[in-house]
């Protein structure tokens, strides 16, 4: 099989550019071929002396091909398309000489599509020597030439994504002139929608090869530089690494909404002083997924059913830092619209008030001072990030050997027992035990920025104008991603230099209390092996790998 796969790779095409003979297929002149067009139209119509409207539309289309590193579009190369469509309908109505109403509807849609050579779609894997059962287990519409990654060499792999994004907006503004005041008030509604589906190469199979099984004479012998030759040998032997996998990727259809209300007064206080006073109130609806295919949060108090057995196993060989009476196996994922959870993926605050203030003062006919202050909130919904589809997307990891010596599975039939299907939310809080999890902070605090500035402008002789301005900006509650499942700080070294004694102690192998416990399919070897690193048992959620969320 390895020889057959390598037959699709090109022979050397260039003189090596490196002393070790590499880069003999590196094409510095690789170009992108792009075709695109754009158009815009606008129609204005005066309905009466009080009312006028316009309609505007635009479109942009781009198609390009690039990154064909191996000069074979079955192996590499991206066929990229971008489609954008925008439209606006705007109506202005003069209610009376001092009052004007403006209503607008806006629509924007763009589609990003990454795909491959049409000849690659539905690729028959039996041509490479894979069994028909494996070929038939991959849906034809997503089946491609598999991803082959040999350390030190250009890997194969093609993109596959279809992602439309839509934005609907309806702003309504009312303006009123009243003596020295010019008032403006309004409301705006926006809806953000995004769908995404995938058919990349790892959904057919991601096979990684390095020197793990081809270095020698010992398993910890030094590998060749960049594993040159040894990774190719691993392919010829049909021995991928344990990082190889095949993915069942979920699609999603998400939406979030936002509302904004504002009131502004432009006040001409005197002939020298003008003030701008305003207040904006915004609130967002939570992110939702059309079919509830998303994690919501983490139930910190949920006691996992495996807890009694894990605690009993741990009690036979505890680490002194965590007595057997203190070990906990608590915490589990919650899902949208499951077990009483709401459809919204988090609770959104409803009191985002944003005052605005500005002034302009004319000292004399050549000097003006201006300044202002405002608060601006960030966003939480679809614009911030996408749904979390733990359980709805699932990887089947390649397991070639359990002892590093005897191989029970090879490239010729990488998943003899079949490919694991996504479980969705069917396991509830037990989803992804023994694996990494990610969830939403269900009561997020939106970030906001305070911005201010003050400046002076002076006219000098000969028509020269000079200006000096101070600008300030302060961000608060800036969101970050954080792993909540780390070794507690009190167990870490306080030494300013590398503390090998502490490192050895924390990484020392202990009896694994999760060994022999029934865990969901897909649990990593950290939890299924007979031993486990000491620091793993000190973590707040020992039943999971990383536990990621936003704070």
C-alpha positions in Angstrom: 0.0 0.0 0.0 2.8 2.4 0.9 4.4 2.0 -2.5 1.0 2.5 -4.2 0.4 5.7 -2.3 3.9 7.0 -3.1 3.3 6.5 -6.8 1.0 9.5 -6.7 3.8 11.7 -5.4 5.8 13.6 -8.1 9.4 12.7 -8.9 12.0 15.4 -8.0 11.4 18.4 -10.3 14.1 20.9 -9.2 17.7 21.0 -8.1 17.8 20.7 -4.3 18.0 24.1 -2.6 19.3 22.7 0.7 22.7 21.1 1.5 21.0 17.8 2.6 19.3 17.4 -0.8 15.9 18.5 0.3 13.6 21.0 -1.3 13.8 19.3 -4.6 10.1 19.8 -5.1 9.9 23.3 -3.7 8.4 25.6 -6.3 9.1 29.2 -5.3 7.1 30.4 -8.3 3.9 28.7 -7.2 1.1 31.1 -8.1 -2.6 31.6 -7.4 -5.0 31.7 -10.4 -8.0 33.9 -9.6 -11.0 35.0 -11.5 -13.4 37.5 -10.0 -16.0 40.1 -10.8 -18.1 42.6 -9.0 -21.1 44.8 -9.8 -23.2 47.4 -8.0 -26.5 49.1 -8.8 -28.6 51.8 -7.2 -32.0 53.2 -8.0 -33.4 56.4 -6.4 -37.0 57.3 -6.5 -38.8 60.4 -5.2 -42.3 59.3 -4.3 -43.5 62.8 -3.3 -42.2 66.0 -1.9 -42.2 64.3 1.5 -40.9 60.9 0.7 -38.0 59.4 -1.2 -36.4 56.0 -1.2 -33.5 54.1 -2.8 -32.6 50.5 -3.5 -29.0 49.4 -3.7 -27.5 46.0 -4.5 -24.0 44.6 -5.0 -22.3 41.3 -5.7 -18.8 40.0 -5.7 -17.6 36.6 -6.9 -14.1 35.1 -6.7 -12.9 31.7 -7.8 -9.2 30.7 -7.4 -6.9 27.7 -7.2 -3.7 27.7 -5.1 -1.4 25.7 -2.9 -0.9 22.8 -5.3 2.5 22.0 -3.8 2.8 18.5 -5.2 1.6 19.3 -8.7 -1.2 16.8 -8.3 -4.7 18.2 -7.4 -5.6 14.8 -5.9 -3.0 15.4 -3.2 -2.8 19.1 -2.7 -4.3 22.3 -3.9 -7.3 24.4 -2.9 -10.3 25.3 -5.1 -11.6 28.4 -3.4 -14.8 30.4 -4.0 -16.1 33.5 -2.4 -19.6 34.8 -3.1 -20.9 38.0 -1.6 -24.4 39.5 -2.1 -25.6 42.7 -0.4 -28.8 44.7 -0.6 -30.4 47.8 1.0 -33.8 49.4 0.9 -33.9 52.8 2.4 -37.0 55.1 2.9 -37.0 58.7 4.2 -40.2 60.4 5.1 -40.6 64.0 6.2 -43.4 64.1 8.7 -43.2 67.9 9.1 -40.5 70.6 8.5 -38.7 69.7 11.7 -39.2 65.9 11.9 -37.8 63.2 9.6 -38.3 59.4 9.8 -35.8 57.0 8.2 -36.4 53.3 7.9 -33.9 50.9 6.3 -33.7 47.2 5.7 -30.3 45.6 5.0 -29.3 42.1 3.9 -25.8 40.7 3.5 -24.8 37.2 2.6 -21.4 35.8 1.8 -20.4 32.2 1.2 -16.9 30.8 1.7 -16.4 27.5 -0.1 -13.2 25.4 -0.1 -13.1 22.3 -2.1 -10.9 20.1 -4.2 -10.4 18.9 -7.8 -13.8 17.4 -8.8 -11.9 14.2 -9.8 -11.1 13.8 -6.1 -14.7 13.8 -4.8 -15.8 10.3 -4.1 -12.3 8.9 -4.5 -12.3 5.1 -4.4 -10.0 4.1 -1.6 -9.7 0.5 -2.8 -7.4 1.9 -5.5 -4.8 2.4 -2.8 -5.4 -1.0 -1.2 -7.8 -0.1 1.5 -10.6 -2.7 2.1 -14.0 -2.1 0.5 -15.6 -2.0 4.0 -13.5 1.0 4.9 -14.2 2.7 1.6 -18.0 2.2 2.0 -18.0 3.5 5.5 -17.0 7.0 4.3 -19.9 8.8 2.6 -19.2 9.3 -1.1 -19.8 13.1 -1.0 -17.0 13.6 1.6 -14.6 10.8 0.5 -11.2 12.1 -0.8 -7.7 11.0 -1.3 -6.6 10.5 2.4 -4.3 12.9 4.2 -0.8 11.4 4.2 1.7 13.2 6.5 5.3 12.0 6.5 7.5 14.0 8.9 10.1 16.0 6.9 8.0 15.9 3.7 5.1 17.8 2.2 1.9 16.2 3.3 -1.2 15.6 1.2 -4.5 17.1 2.2 -7.3 19.2 0.7 -9.7 21.6 2.3 -13.4 21.0 2.3 -15.9 23.6 3.8 -19.1 25.3 2.7 -19.9 28.3 5.0 -22.7 30.8 4.3 -23.0 33.8 6.6 -26.0 36.1 6.7 -26.8 39.4 8.4 -30.2 41.0 8.5 -30.5 44.5 9.9 -33.5 46.9 10.4 -32.6 50.3 11.7 -35.3 53.0 12.3 -34.3 56.6 13.1 -36.4 59.6 14.0 -34.8 63.1 13.9 -36.4 66.2 15.4 -35.2 69.9 15.4 -36.3 71.9 18.4 -34.7 75.3 18.7 -31.1 74.9 19.8 -31.6 71.1 20.1 -31.4 68.5 17.4 -32.7 65.3 18.7 -32.2 61.9 17.2 -33.6 58.6 18.5 -33.9 55.1 17.1 -33.9 51.4 17.3 -32.0 48.7 15.4 -32.5 45.0 15.1 -29.8 42.6 13.8 -29.8 38.9 13.1 -26.6 37.0 12.5 -26.8 33.5 10.9 -24.1 31.1 10.0 -24.1 27.5 8.7 -21.1 25.3 8.1 -20.5 21.9 6.7 -17.2 20.0 6.2 -15.6 17.5 3.9 -11.9 17.8 4.4 -9.3 15.1 4.0 -9.3 13.9 7.6 -12.9 12.8 7.2 -11.5 10.1 4.9 -8.5 9.5 7.1 -5.5 11.3 8.5 -2.4 9.0 8.5 0.8 10.3 10.2 4.2 8.7 9.8 7.4 9.4 11.7 10.4 7.6 13.2 8.5 6.0 16.1 8.7 2.5 14.7 11.7 2.9 12.3 14.5 4.3 14.5 16.9 2.0 16.0 18.4 -0.1 17.4 16.4 1.1 20.5 13.0 2.7 20.7 14.6 5.8 22.2 17.5 6.0 19.7 18.1 9.3 18.0 16.0 9.8 14.9 17.3 10.9 11.6 17.3 14.7 11.0 13.6 15.6 10.5 12.9 11.9 10.3 14.1 11.9 6.7 13.7 8.4 5.2 12.4 6.9 8.4 8.9 8.4 8.0 8.8 7.1 4.4 9.9 3.7 5.8 7.0 3.8 8.2 4.6 4.4 5.3 6.1 1.5 3.4 5.7 -0.7 6.5 2.1 0.5 6.9 2.7 1.7 10.5 1.0 5.1 11.2 1.4 6.8 14.5 -1.2 6.8 17.2 -2.1 10.4 16.3 -3.7 9.1 13.1 -7.5 9.3 13.0 -10.7 9.5 10.9 -13.3 12.1 11.7 -17.1 12.2 11.6 -17.6 16.0 11.4 -20.9 17.6 12.3 -22.4 20.5 10.5 -24.1 23.4 12.3 -26.6 26.2 11.8 -26.3 28.9 14.4 -27.9 32.3 15.0 -27.8 35.2 17.4 -29.7 38.5 17.5 -29.1 41.9 18.9 -31.2 45.0 19.7 -30.0 48.6 20.1 -31.9 51.7 21.2 -30.4 55.2 21.4 -31.2 58.9 22.1 -28.9 61.7 21.2 -29.1 65.5 21.6 -26.9 67.9 19.7 -27.2 71.0 21.7 -26.0 74.4 20.5 -25.7 76.0 24.0 -24.1 79.3 22.9 -22.5 80.6 19.8 -19.2 79.2 21.2 -20.2 76.0 22.9 -21.8 72.9 21.5 -22.6 69.7 23.4 -23.3 66.2 22.1 -25.2 64.1 24.7 -26.3 60.6 24.1 -27.2 57.2 25.6 -27.3 53.8 23.9 -28.8 50.7 25.3 -27.9 47.3 23.7 -28.7 43.7 24.5 -28.1 40.5 22.7 -30.0 37.2 22.4 -27.9 34.1 23.2 -26.3 32.0 20.5 -28.5 29.1 19.4 -28.1 26.1 17.1 -31.1 25.2 14.9 -31.1 21.5 15.9 -29.5 22.0 19.4 -26.3 20.4 18.4 -24.1 22.1 20.9 -22.6 21.9 24.4 -23.9 24.5 26.7 -22.1 24.5 30.0 -20.6 22.4 32.8 -22.5 21.1 35.7 -19.8 21.4 38.4 -21.9 19.4 41.0 -22.8 16.4 38.8 -21.4 13.2 40.4 -20.2 10.9 37.7 -21.6 7.3 38.0 -18.0 5.9 37.9 -17.2 8.0 41.0 -17.6 5.2 43.7 -15.4 2.8 41.8 -12.8 5.4 41.0 -12.7 6.5 44.6 -12.4 2.9 45.9 -9.5 2.3 43.4 -7.8 5.5 44.4 -8.0 4.7 48.1 -5.7 1.7 47.6 -2.9 4.0 46.5 -3.5 7.7 47.1 -1.1 10.6 46.7 -0.5 12.4 50.1 -1.6 15.8 48.6 -5.1 14.5 48.0 -6.4 12.1 50.7 -8.9 9.5 49.5 -11.6 11.3 51.4 -11.1 14.4 49.2 -10.8 12.9 45.7 -13.8 13.9 43.6 -15.1 12.8 40.2 -17.6 15.7 39.8 -18.5 17.7 36.7 -20.2 16.9 33.4 -21.2 18.7 30.3 -24.7 20.1 29.7 -26.3 20.5 26.3 -28.7 22.9 24.7 -32.4 21.9 25.2 -31.5 18.7 27.1 -32.5 17.8 30.7 -34.2 21.1 31.3 -31.4 23.3 29.9 -32.5 26.3 27.8 -31.9 26.4 24.0 -29.7 29.5 24.4 -26.1 28.6 25.0 -25.6 31.2 27.7 -27.4 34.0 29.5 -26.9 37.4 28.1 -26.9 40.6 30.2 -29.7 43.1 29.4 -28.3 46.3 30.9 -25.5 47.3 28.6 -25.9 51.1 28.9 -23.4 53.2 26.9 -23.3 57.0 27.7 -21.7 59.3 25.1 -20.6 62.9 25.6 -18.8 65.4 23.4 -18.1 69.1 23.3 -16.6 71.8 21.2 -15.7 75.2 22.5 -14.4 78.1 20.5 -12.0 80.3 22.6 -11.6 82.8 19.8 -11.8 83.0 16.1 -8.6 80.9 15.7 -8.7 78.4 18.6 -11.1 75.5 19.2 -11.0 72.8 21.9 -12.9 69.6 21.4 -13.3 66.5 23.5 -15.5 63.5 24.1 -16.1 60.3 26.1 -18.0 57.1 25.4 -18.5 53.5 26.5 -18.6 50.8 23.8 -19.6 47.1 24.6 -18.2 44.1 22.8 -20.4 41.3 21.5 -21.2 37.8 22.6 -23.1 36.0 19.8 -22.2 34.5 16.4 -19.7 37.3 15.9 -17.7 36.2 18.9 -17.5 32.4 18.2 -19.2 29.3 17.1 -21.1 26.5 18.8 -19.2 23.7 20.6 -20.0 20.4 19.1 -18.4 17.9 21.5 -20.2 14.6 21.0 -21.6 15.7 17.6 -18.2 15.5 15.9 -16.2 12.4 16.7 -12.7 11.1 16.0 -11.8 7.4 15.8 -8.1 7.2 16.8 -5.8 4.7 15.2 -4.5 2.1 17.6 -1.8 0.0 15.9 -0.3 -1.5 19.1 -0.9 -1.5 22.8 2.6 -2.6 23.9 4.8 -0.9 21.2 6.1 -4.2 20.0 3.2 -6.3 18.6 1.1 -4.7 15.9 -2.6 -5.7 15.7 -3.6 -3.1 13.1 -1.8 -1.7 10.1 -2.5 0.7 7.3 -4.1 -2.1 5.2 -7.1 -2.1 7.5 -6.7 0.8 9.9 -10.1 0.4 11.7 -11.1 -3.3 11.6 -13.9 -2.8 14.2 -15.4 0.2 12.3 -15.6 3.9 12.7 -17.1 5.4 15.9 -20.3 7.3 15.2 -21.1 10.6 16.9 -23.1 10.2 20.1 -24.5 13.7 20.2 -25.9 14.5 23.6 -27.1 11.0 24.3 -24.7 10.4 27.2 -25.5 13.7 28.8 -23.0 14.7 31.5 -20.9 11.5 30.8 -20.1 12.7 27.4 -16.3 12.6 26.6 -15.2 11.2 29.9 -11.5 10.5 29.6 -11.1 13.2 26.9 -10.8 17.0 26.5 -14.0 19.1 26.8 -14.9 22.7 26.0 -18.0 24.5 27.2 -19.5 28.0 27.3 -19.3 30.3 30.3 -23.1 30.4 30.9 -23.1 33.9 32.5 -20.6 35.8 30.5 -19.6 39.4 31.4 -19.3 41.3 28.2 -16.2 43.3 27.5 -16.3 47.0 27.1 -14.0 49.9 26.2 -14.0 53.4 27.6 -12.6 55.9 25.0 -11.9 59.5 25.5 -10.1 62.3 23.9 -9.4 66.0 24.2 -7.7 68.2 21.7 -6.9 71.8 20.8 -6.8 73.2 17.2 -5.1 76.6 16.4 -4.9 78.5 13.1 -1.5 80.0 12.5 -0.5 82.6 9.9 -0.3 81.7 6.2 -3.3 79.3 6.5 -1.4 76.8 8.7 -3.4 74.8 11.2 -1.8 72.8 14.1 -3.6 70.4 16.3 -2.7 68.5 19.5 -4.9 65.7 20.8 -4.8 63.2 23.6 -6.6 59.9 23.0 -7.3 57.3 25.7 -8.8 53.8 25.6 -9.3 51.4 28.4 -10.6 47.8 28.0 -12.4 46.0 30.8 -13.5 42.3 31.2 -11.4 41.3 28.1 -12.4 37.7 27.4 -9.7 35.0 27.3 -9.8 31.2 26.9 -8.6 29.2 29.9 -7.9 25.6 30.8 -9.6 25.0 34.1 -8.1 21.6 34.6 -4.5 22.2 35.5 -2.3 21.2 38.3 -3.1 23.5 41.3 -0.5 26.1 41.9 0.3 25.1 45.4 1.8 21.8 44.1 4.1 23.6 41.7 7.7 24.5 42.3 8.6 27.9 43.6 12.1 27.6 42.4 13.4 30.3 40.0 15.3 27.6 38.1 14.3 24.2 36.7 13.3 22.0 39.6 13.8 18.5 38.4 13.0 17.0 41.7 9.5 18.5 41.7 9.1 17.6 38.0 10.0 14.0 38.7 7.6 13.8 41.6 4.6 15.3 39.7 5.2 13.1 36.7 5.9 9.9 38.6 3.5 7.1 37.6 1.0 5.8 40.1 -1.7 3.2 40.0 -4.5 4.5 37.7 -7.9 4.6 39.5 -9.6 4.8 36.1 -8.0 1.6 34.8 -10.7 -1.1 34.5 -13.5 1.4 34.9 -16.0 1.5 32.1 -15.4 4.7 30.1 -17.1 5.8 26.9 -15.4 4.7 23.7 -12.8 7.3 22.7 -11.2 7.7 26.1 -7.5 8.4 25.7 -4.7 6.1 26.8 -4.1 8.4 29.8 -7.2 7.0 31.4 -7.2 3.4 30.0 -3.6 2.6 31.0 -2.7 0.9 34.2 -0.7 3.8 35.5 -1.1 7.6 35.5 1.0 10.6 36.3 0.7 11.8 39.9 -0.2 15.4 38.9 -3.3 14.1 36.9 -4.9 13.0 40.2 -4.3 16.5 41.7 -6.4 18.2 39.1 -9.9 19.5 39.9 -11.5 17.4 37.2 -9.4 14.2 37.1 -11.9 12.4 34.9 -11.2 14.8 32.0 -8.2 15.9 30.0 -8.2 19.7 29.4 -11.4 21.5 30.4 -11.6 24.7 28.4 -13.9 27.7 28.7 -13.9 31.5 28.5 -13.6 33.8 31.4 
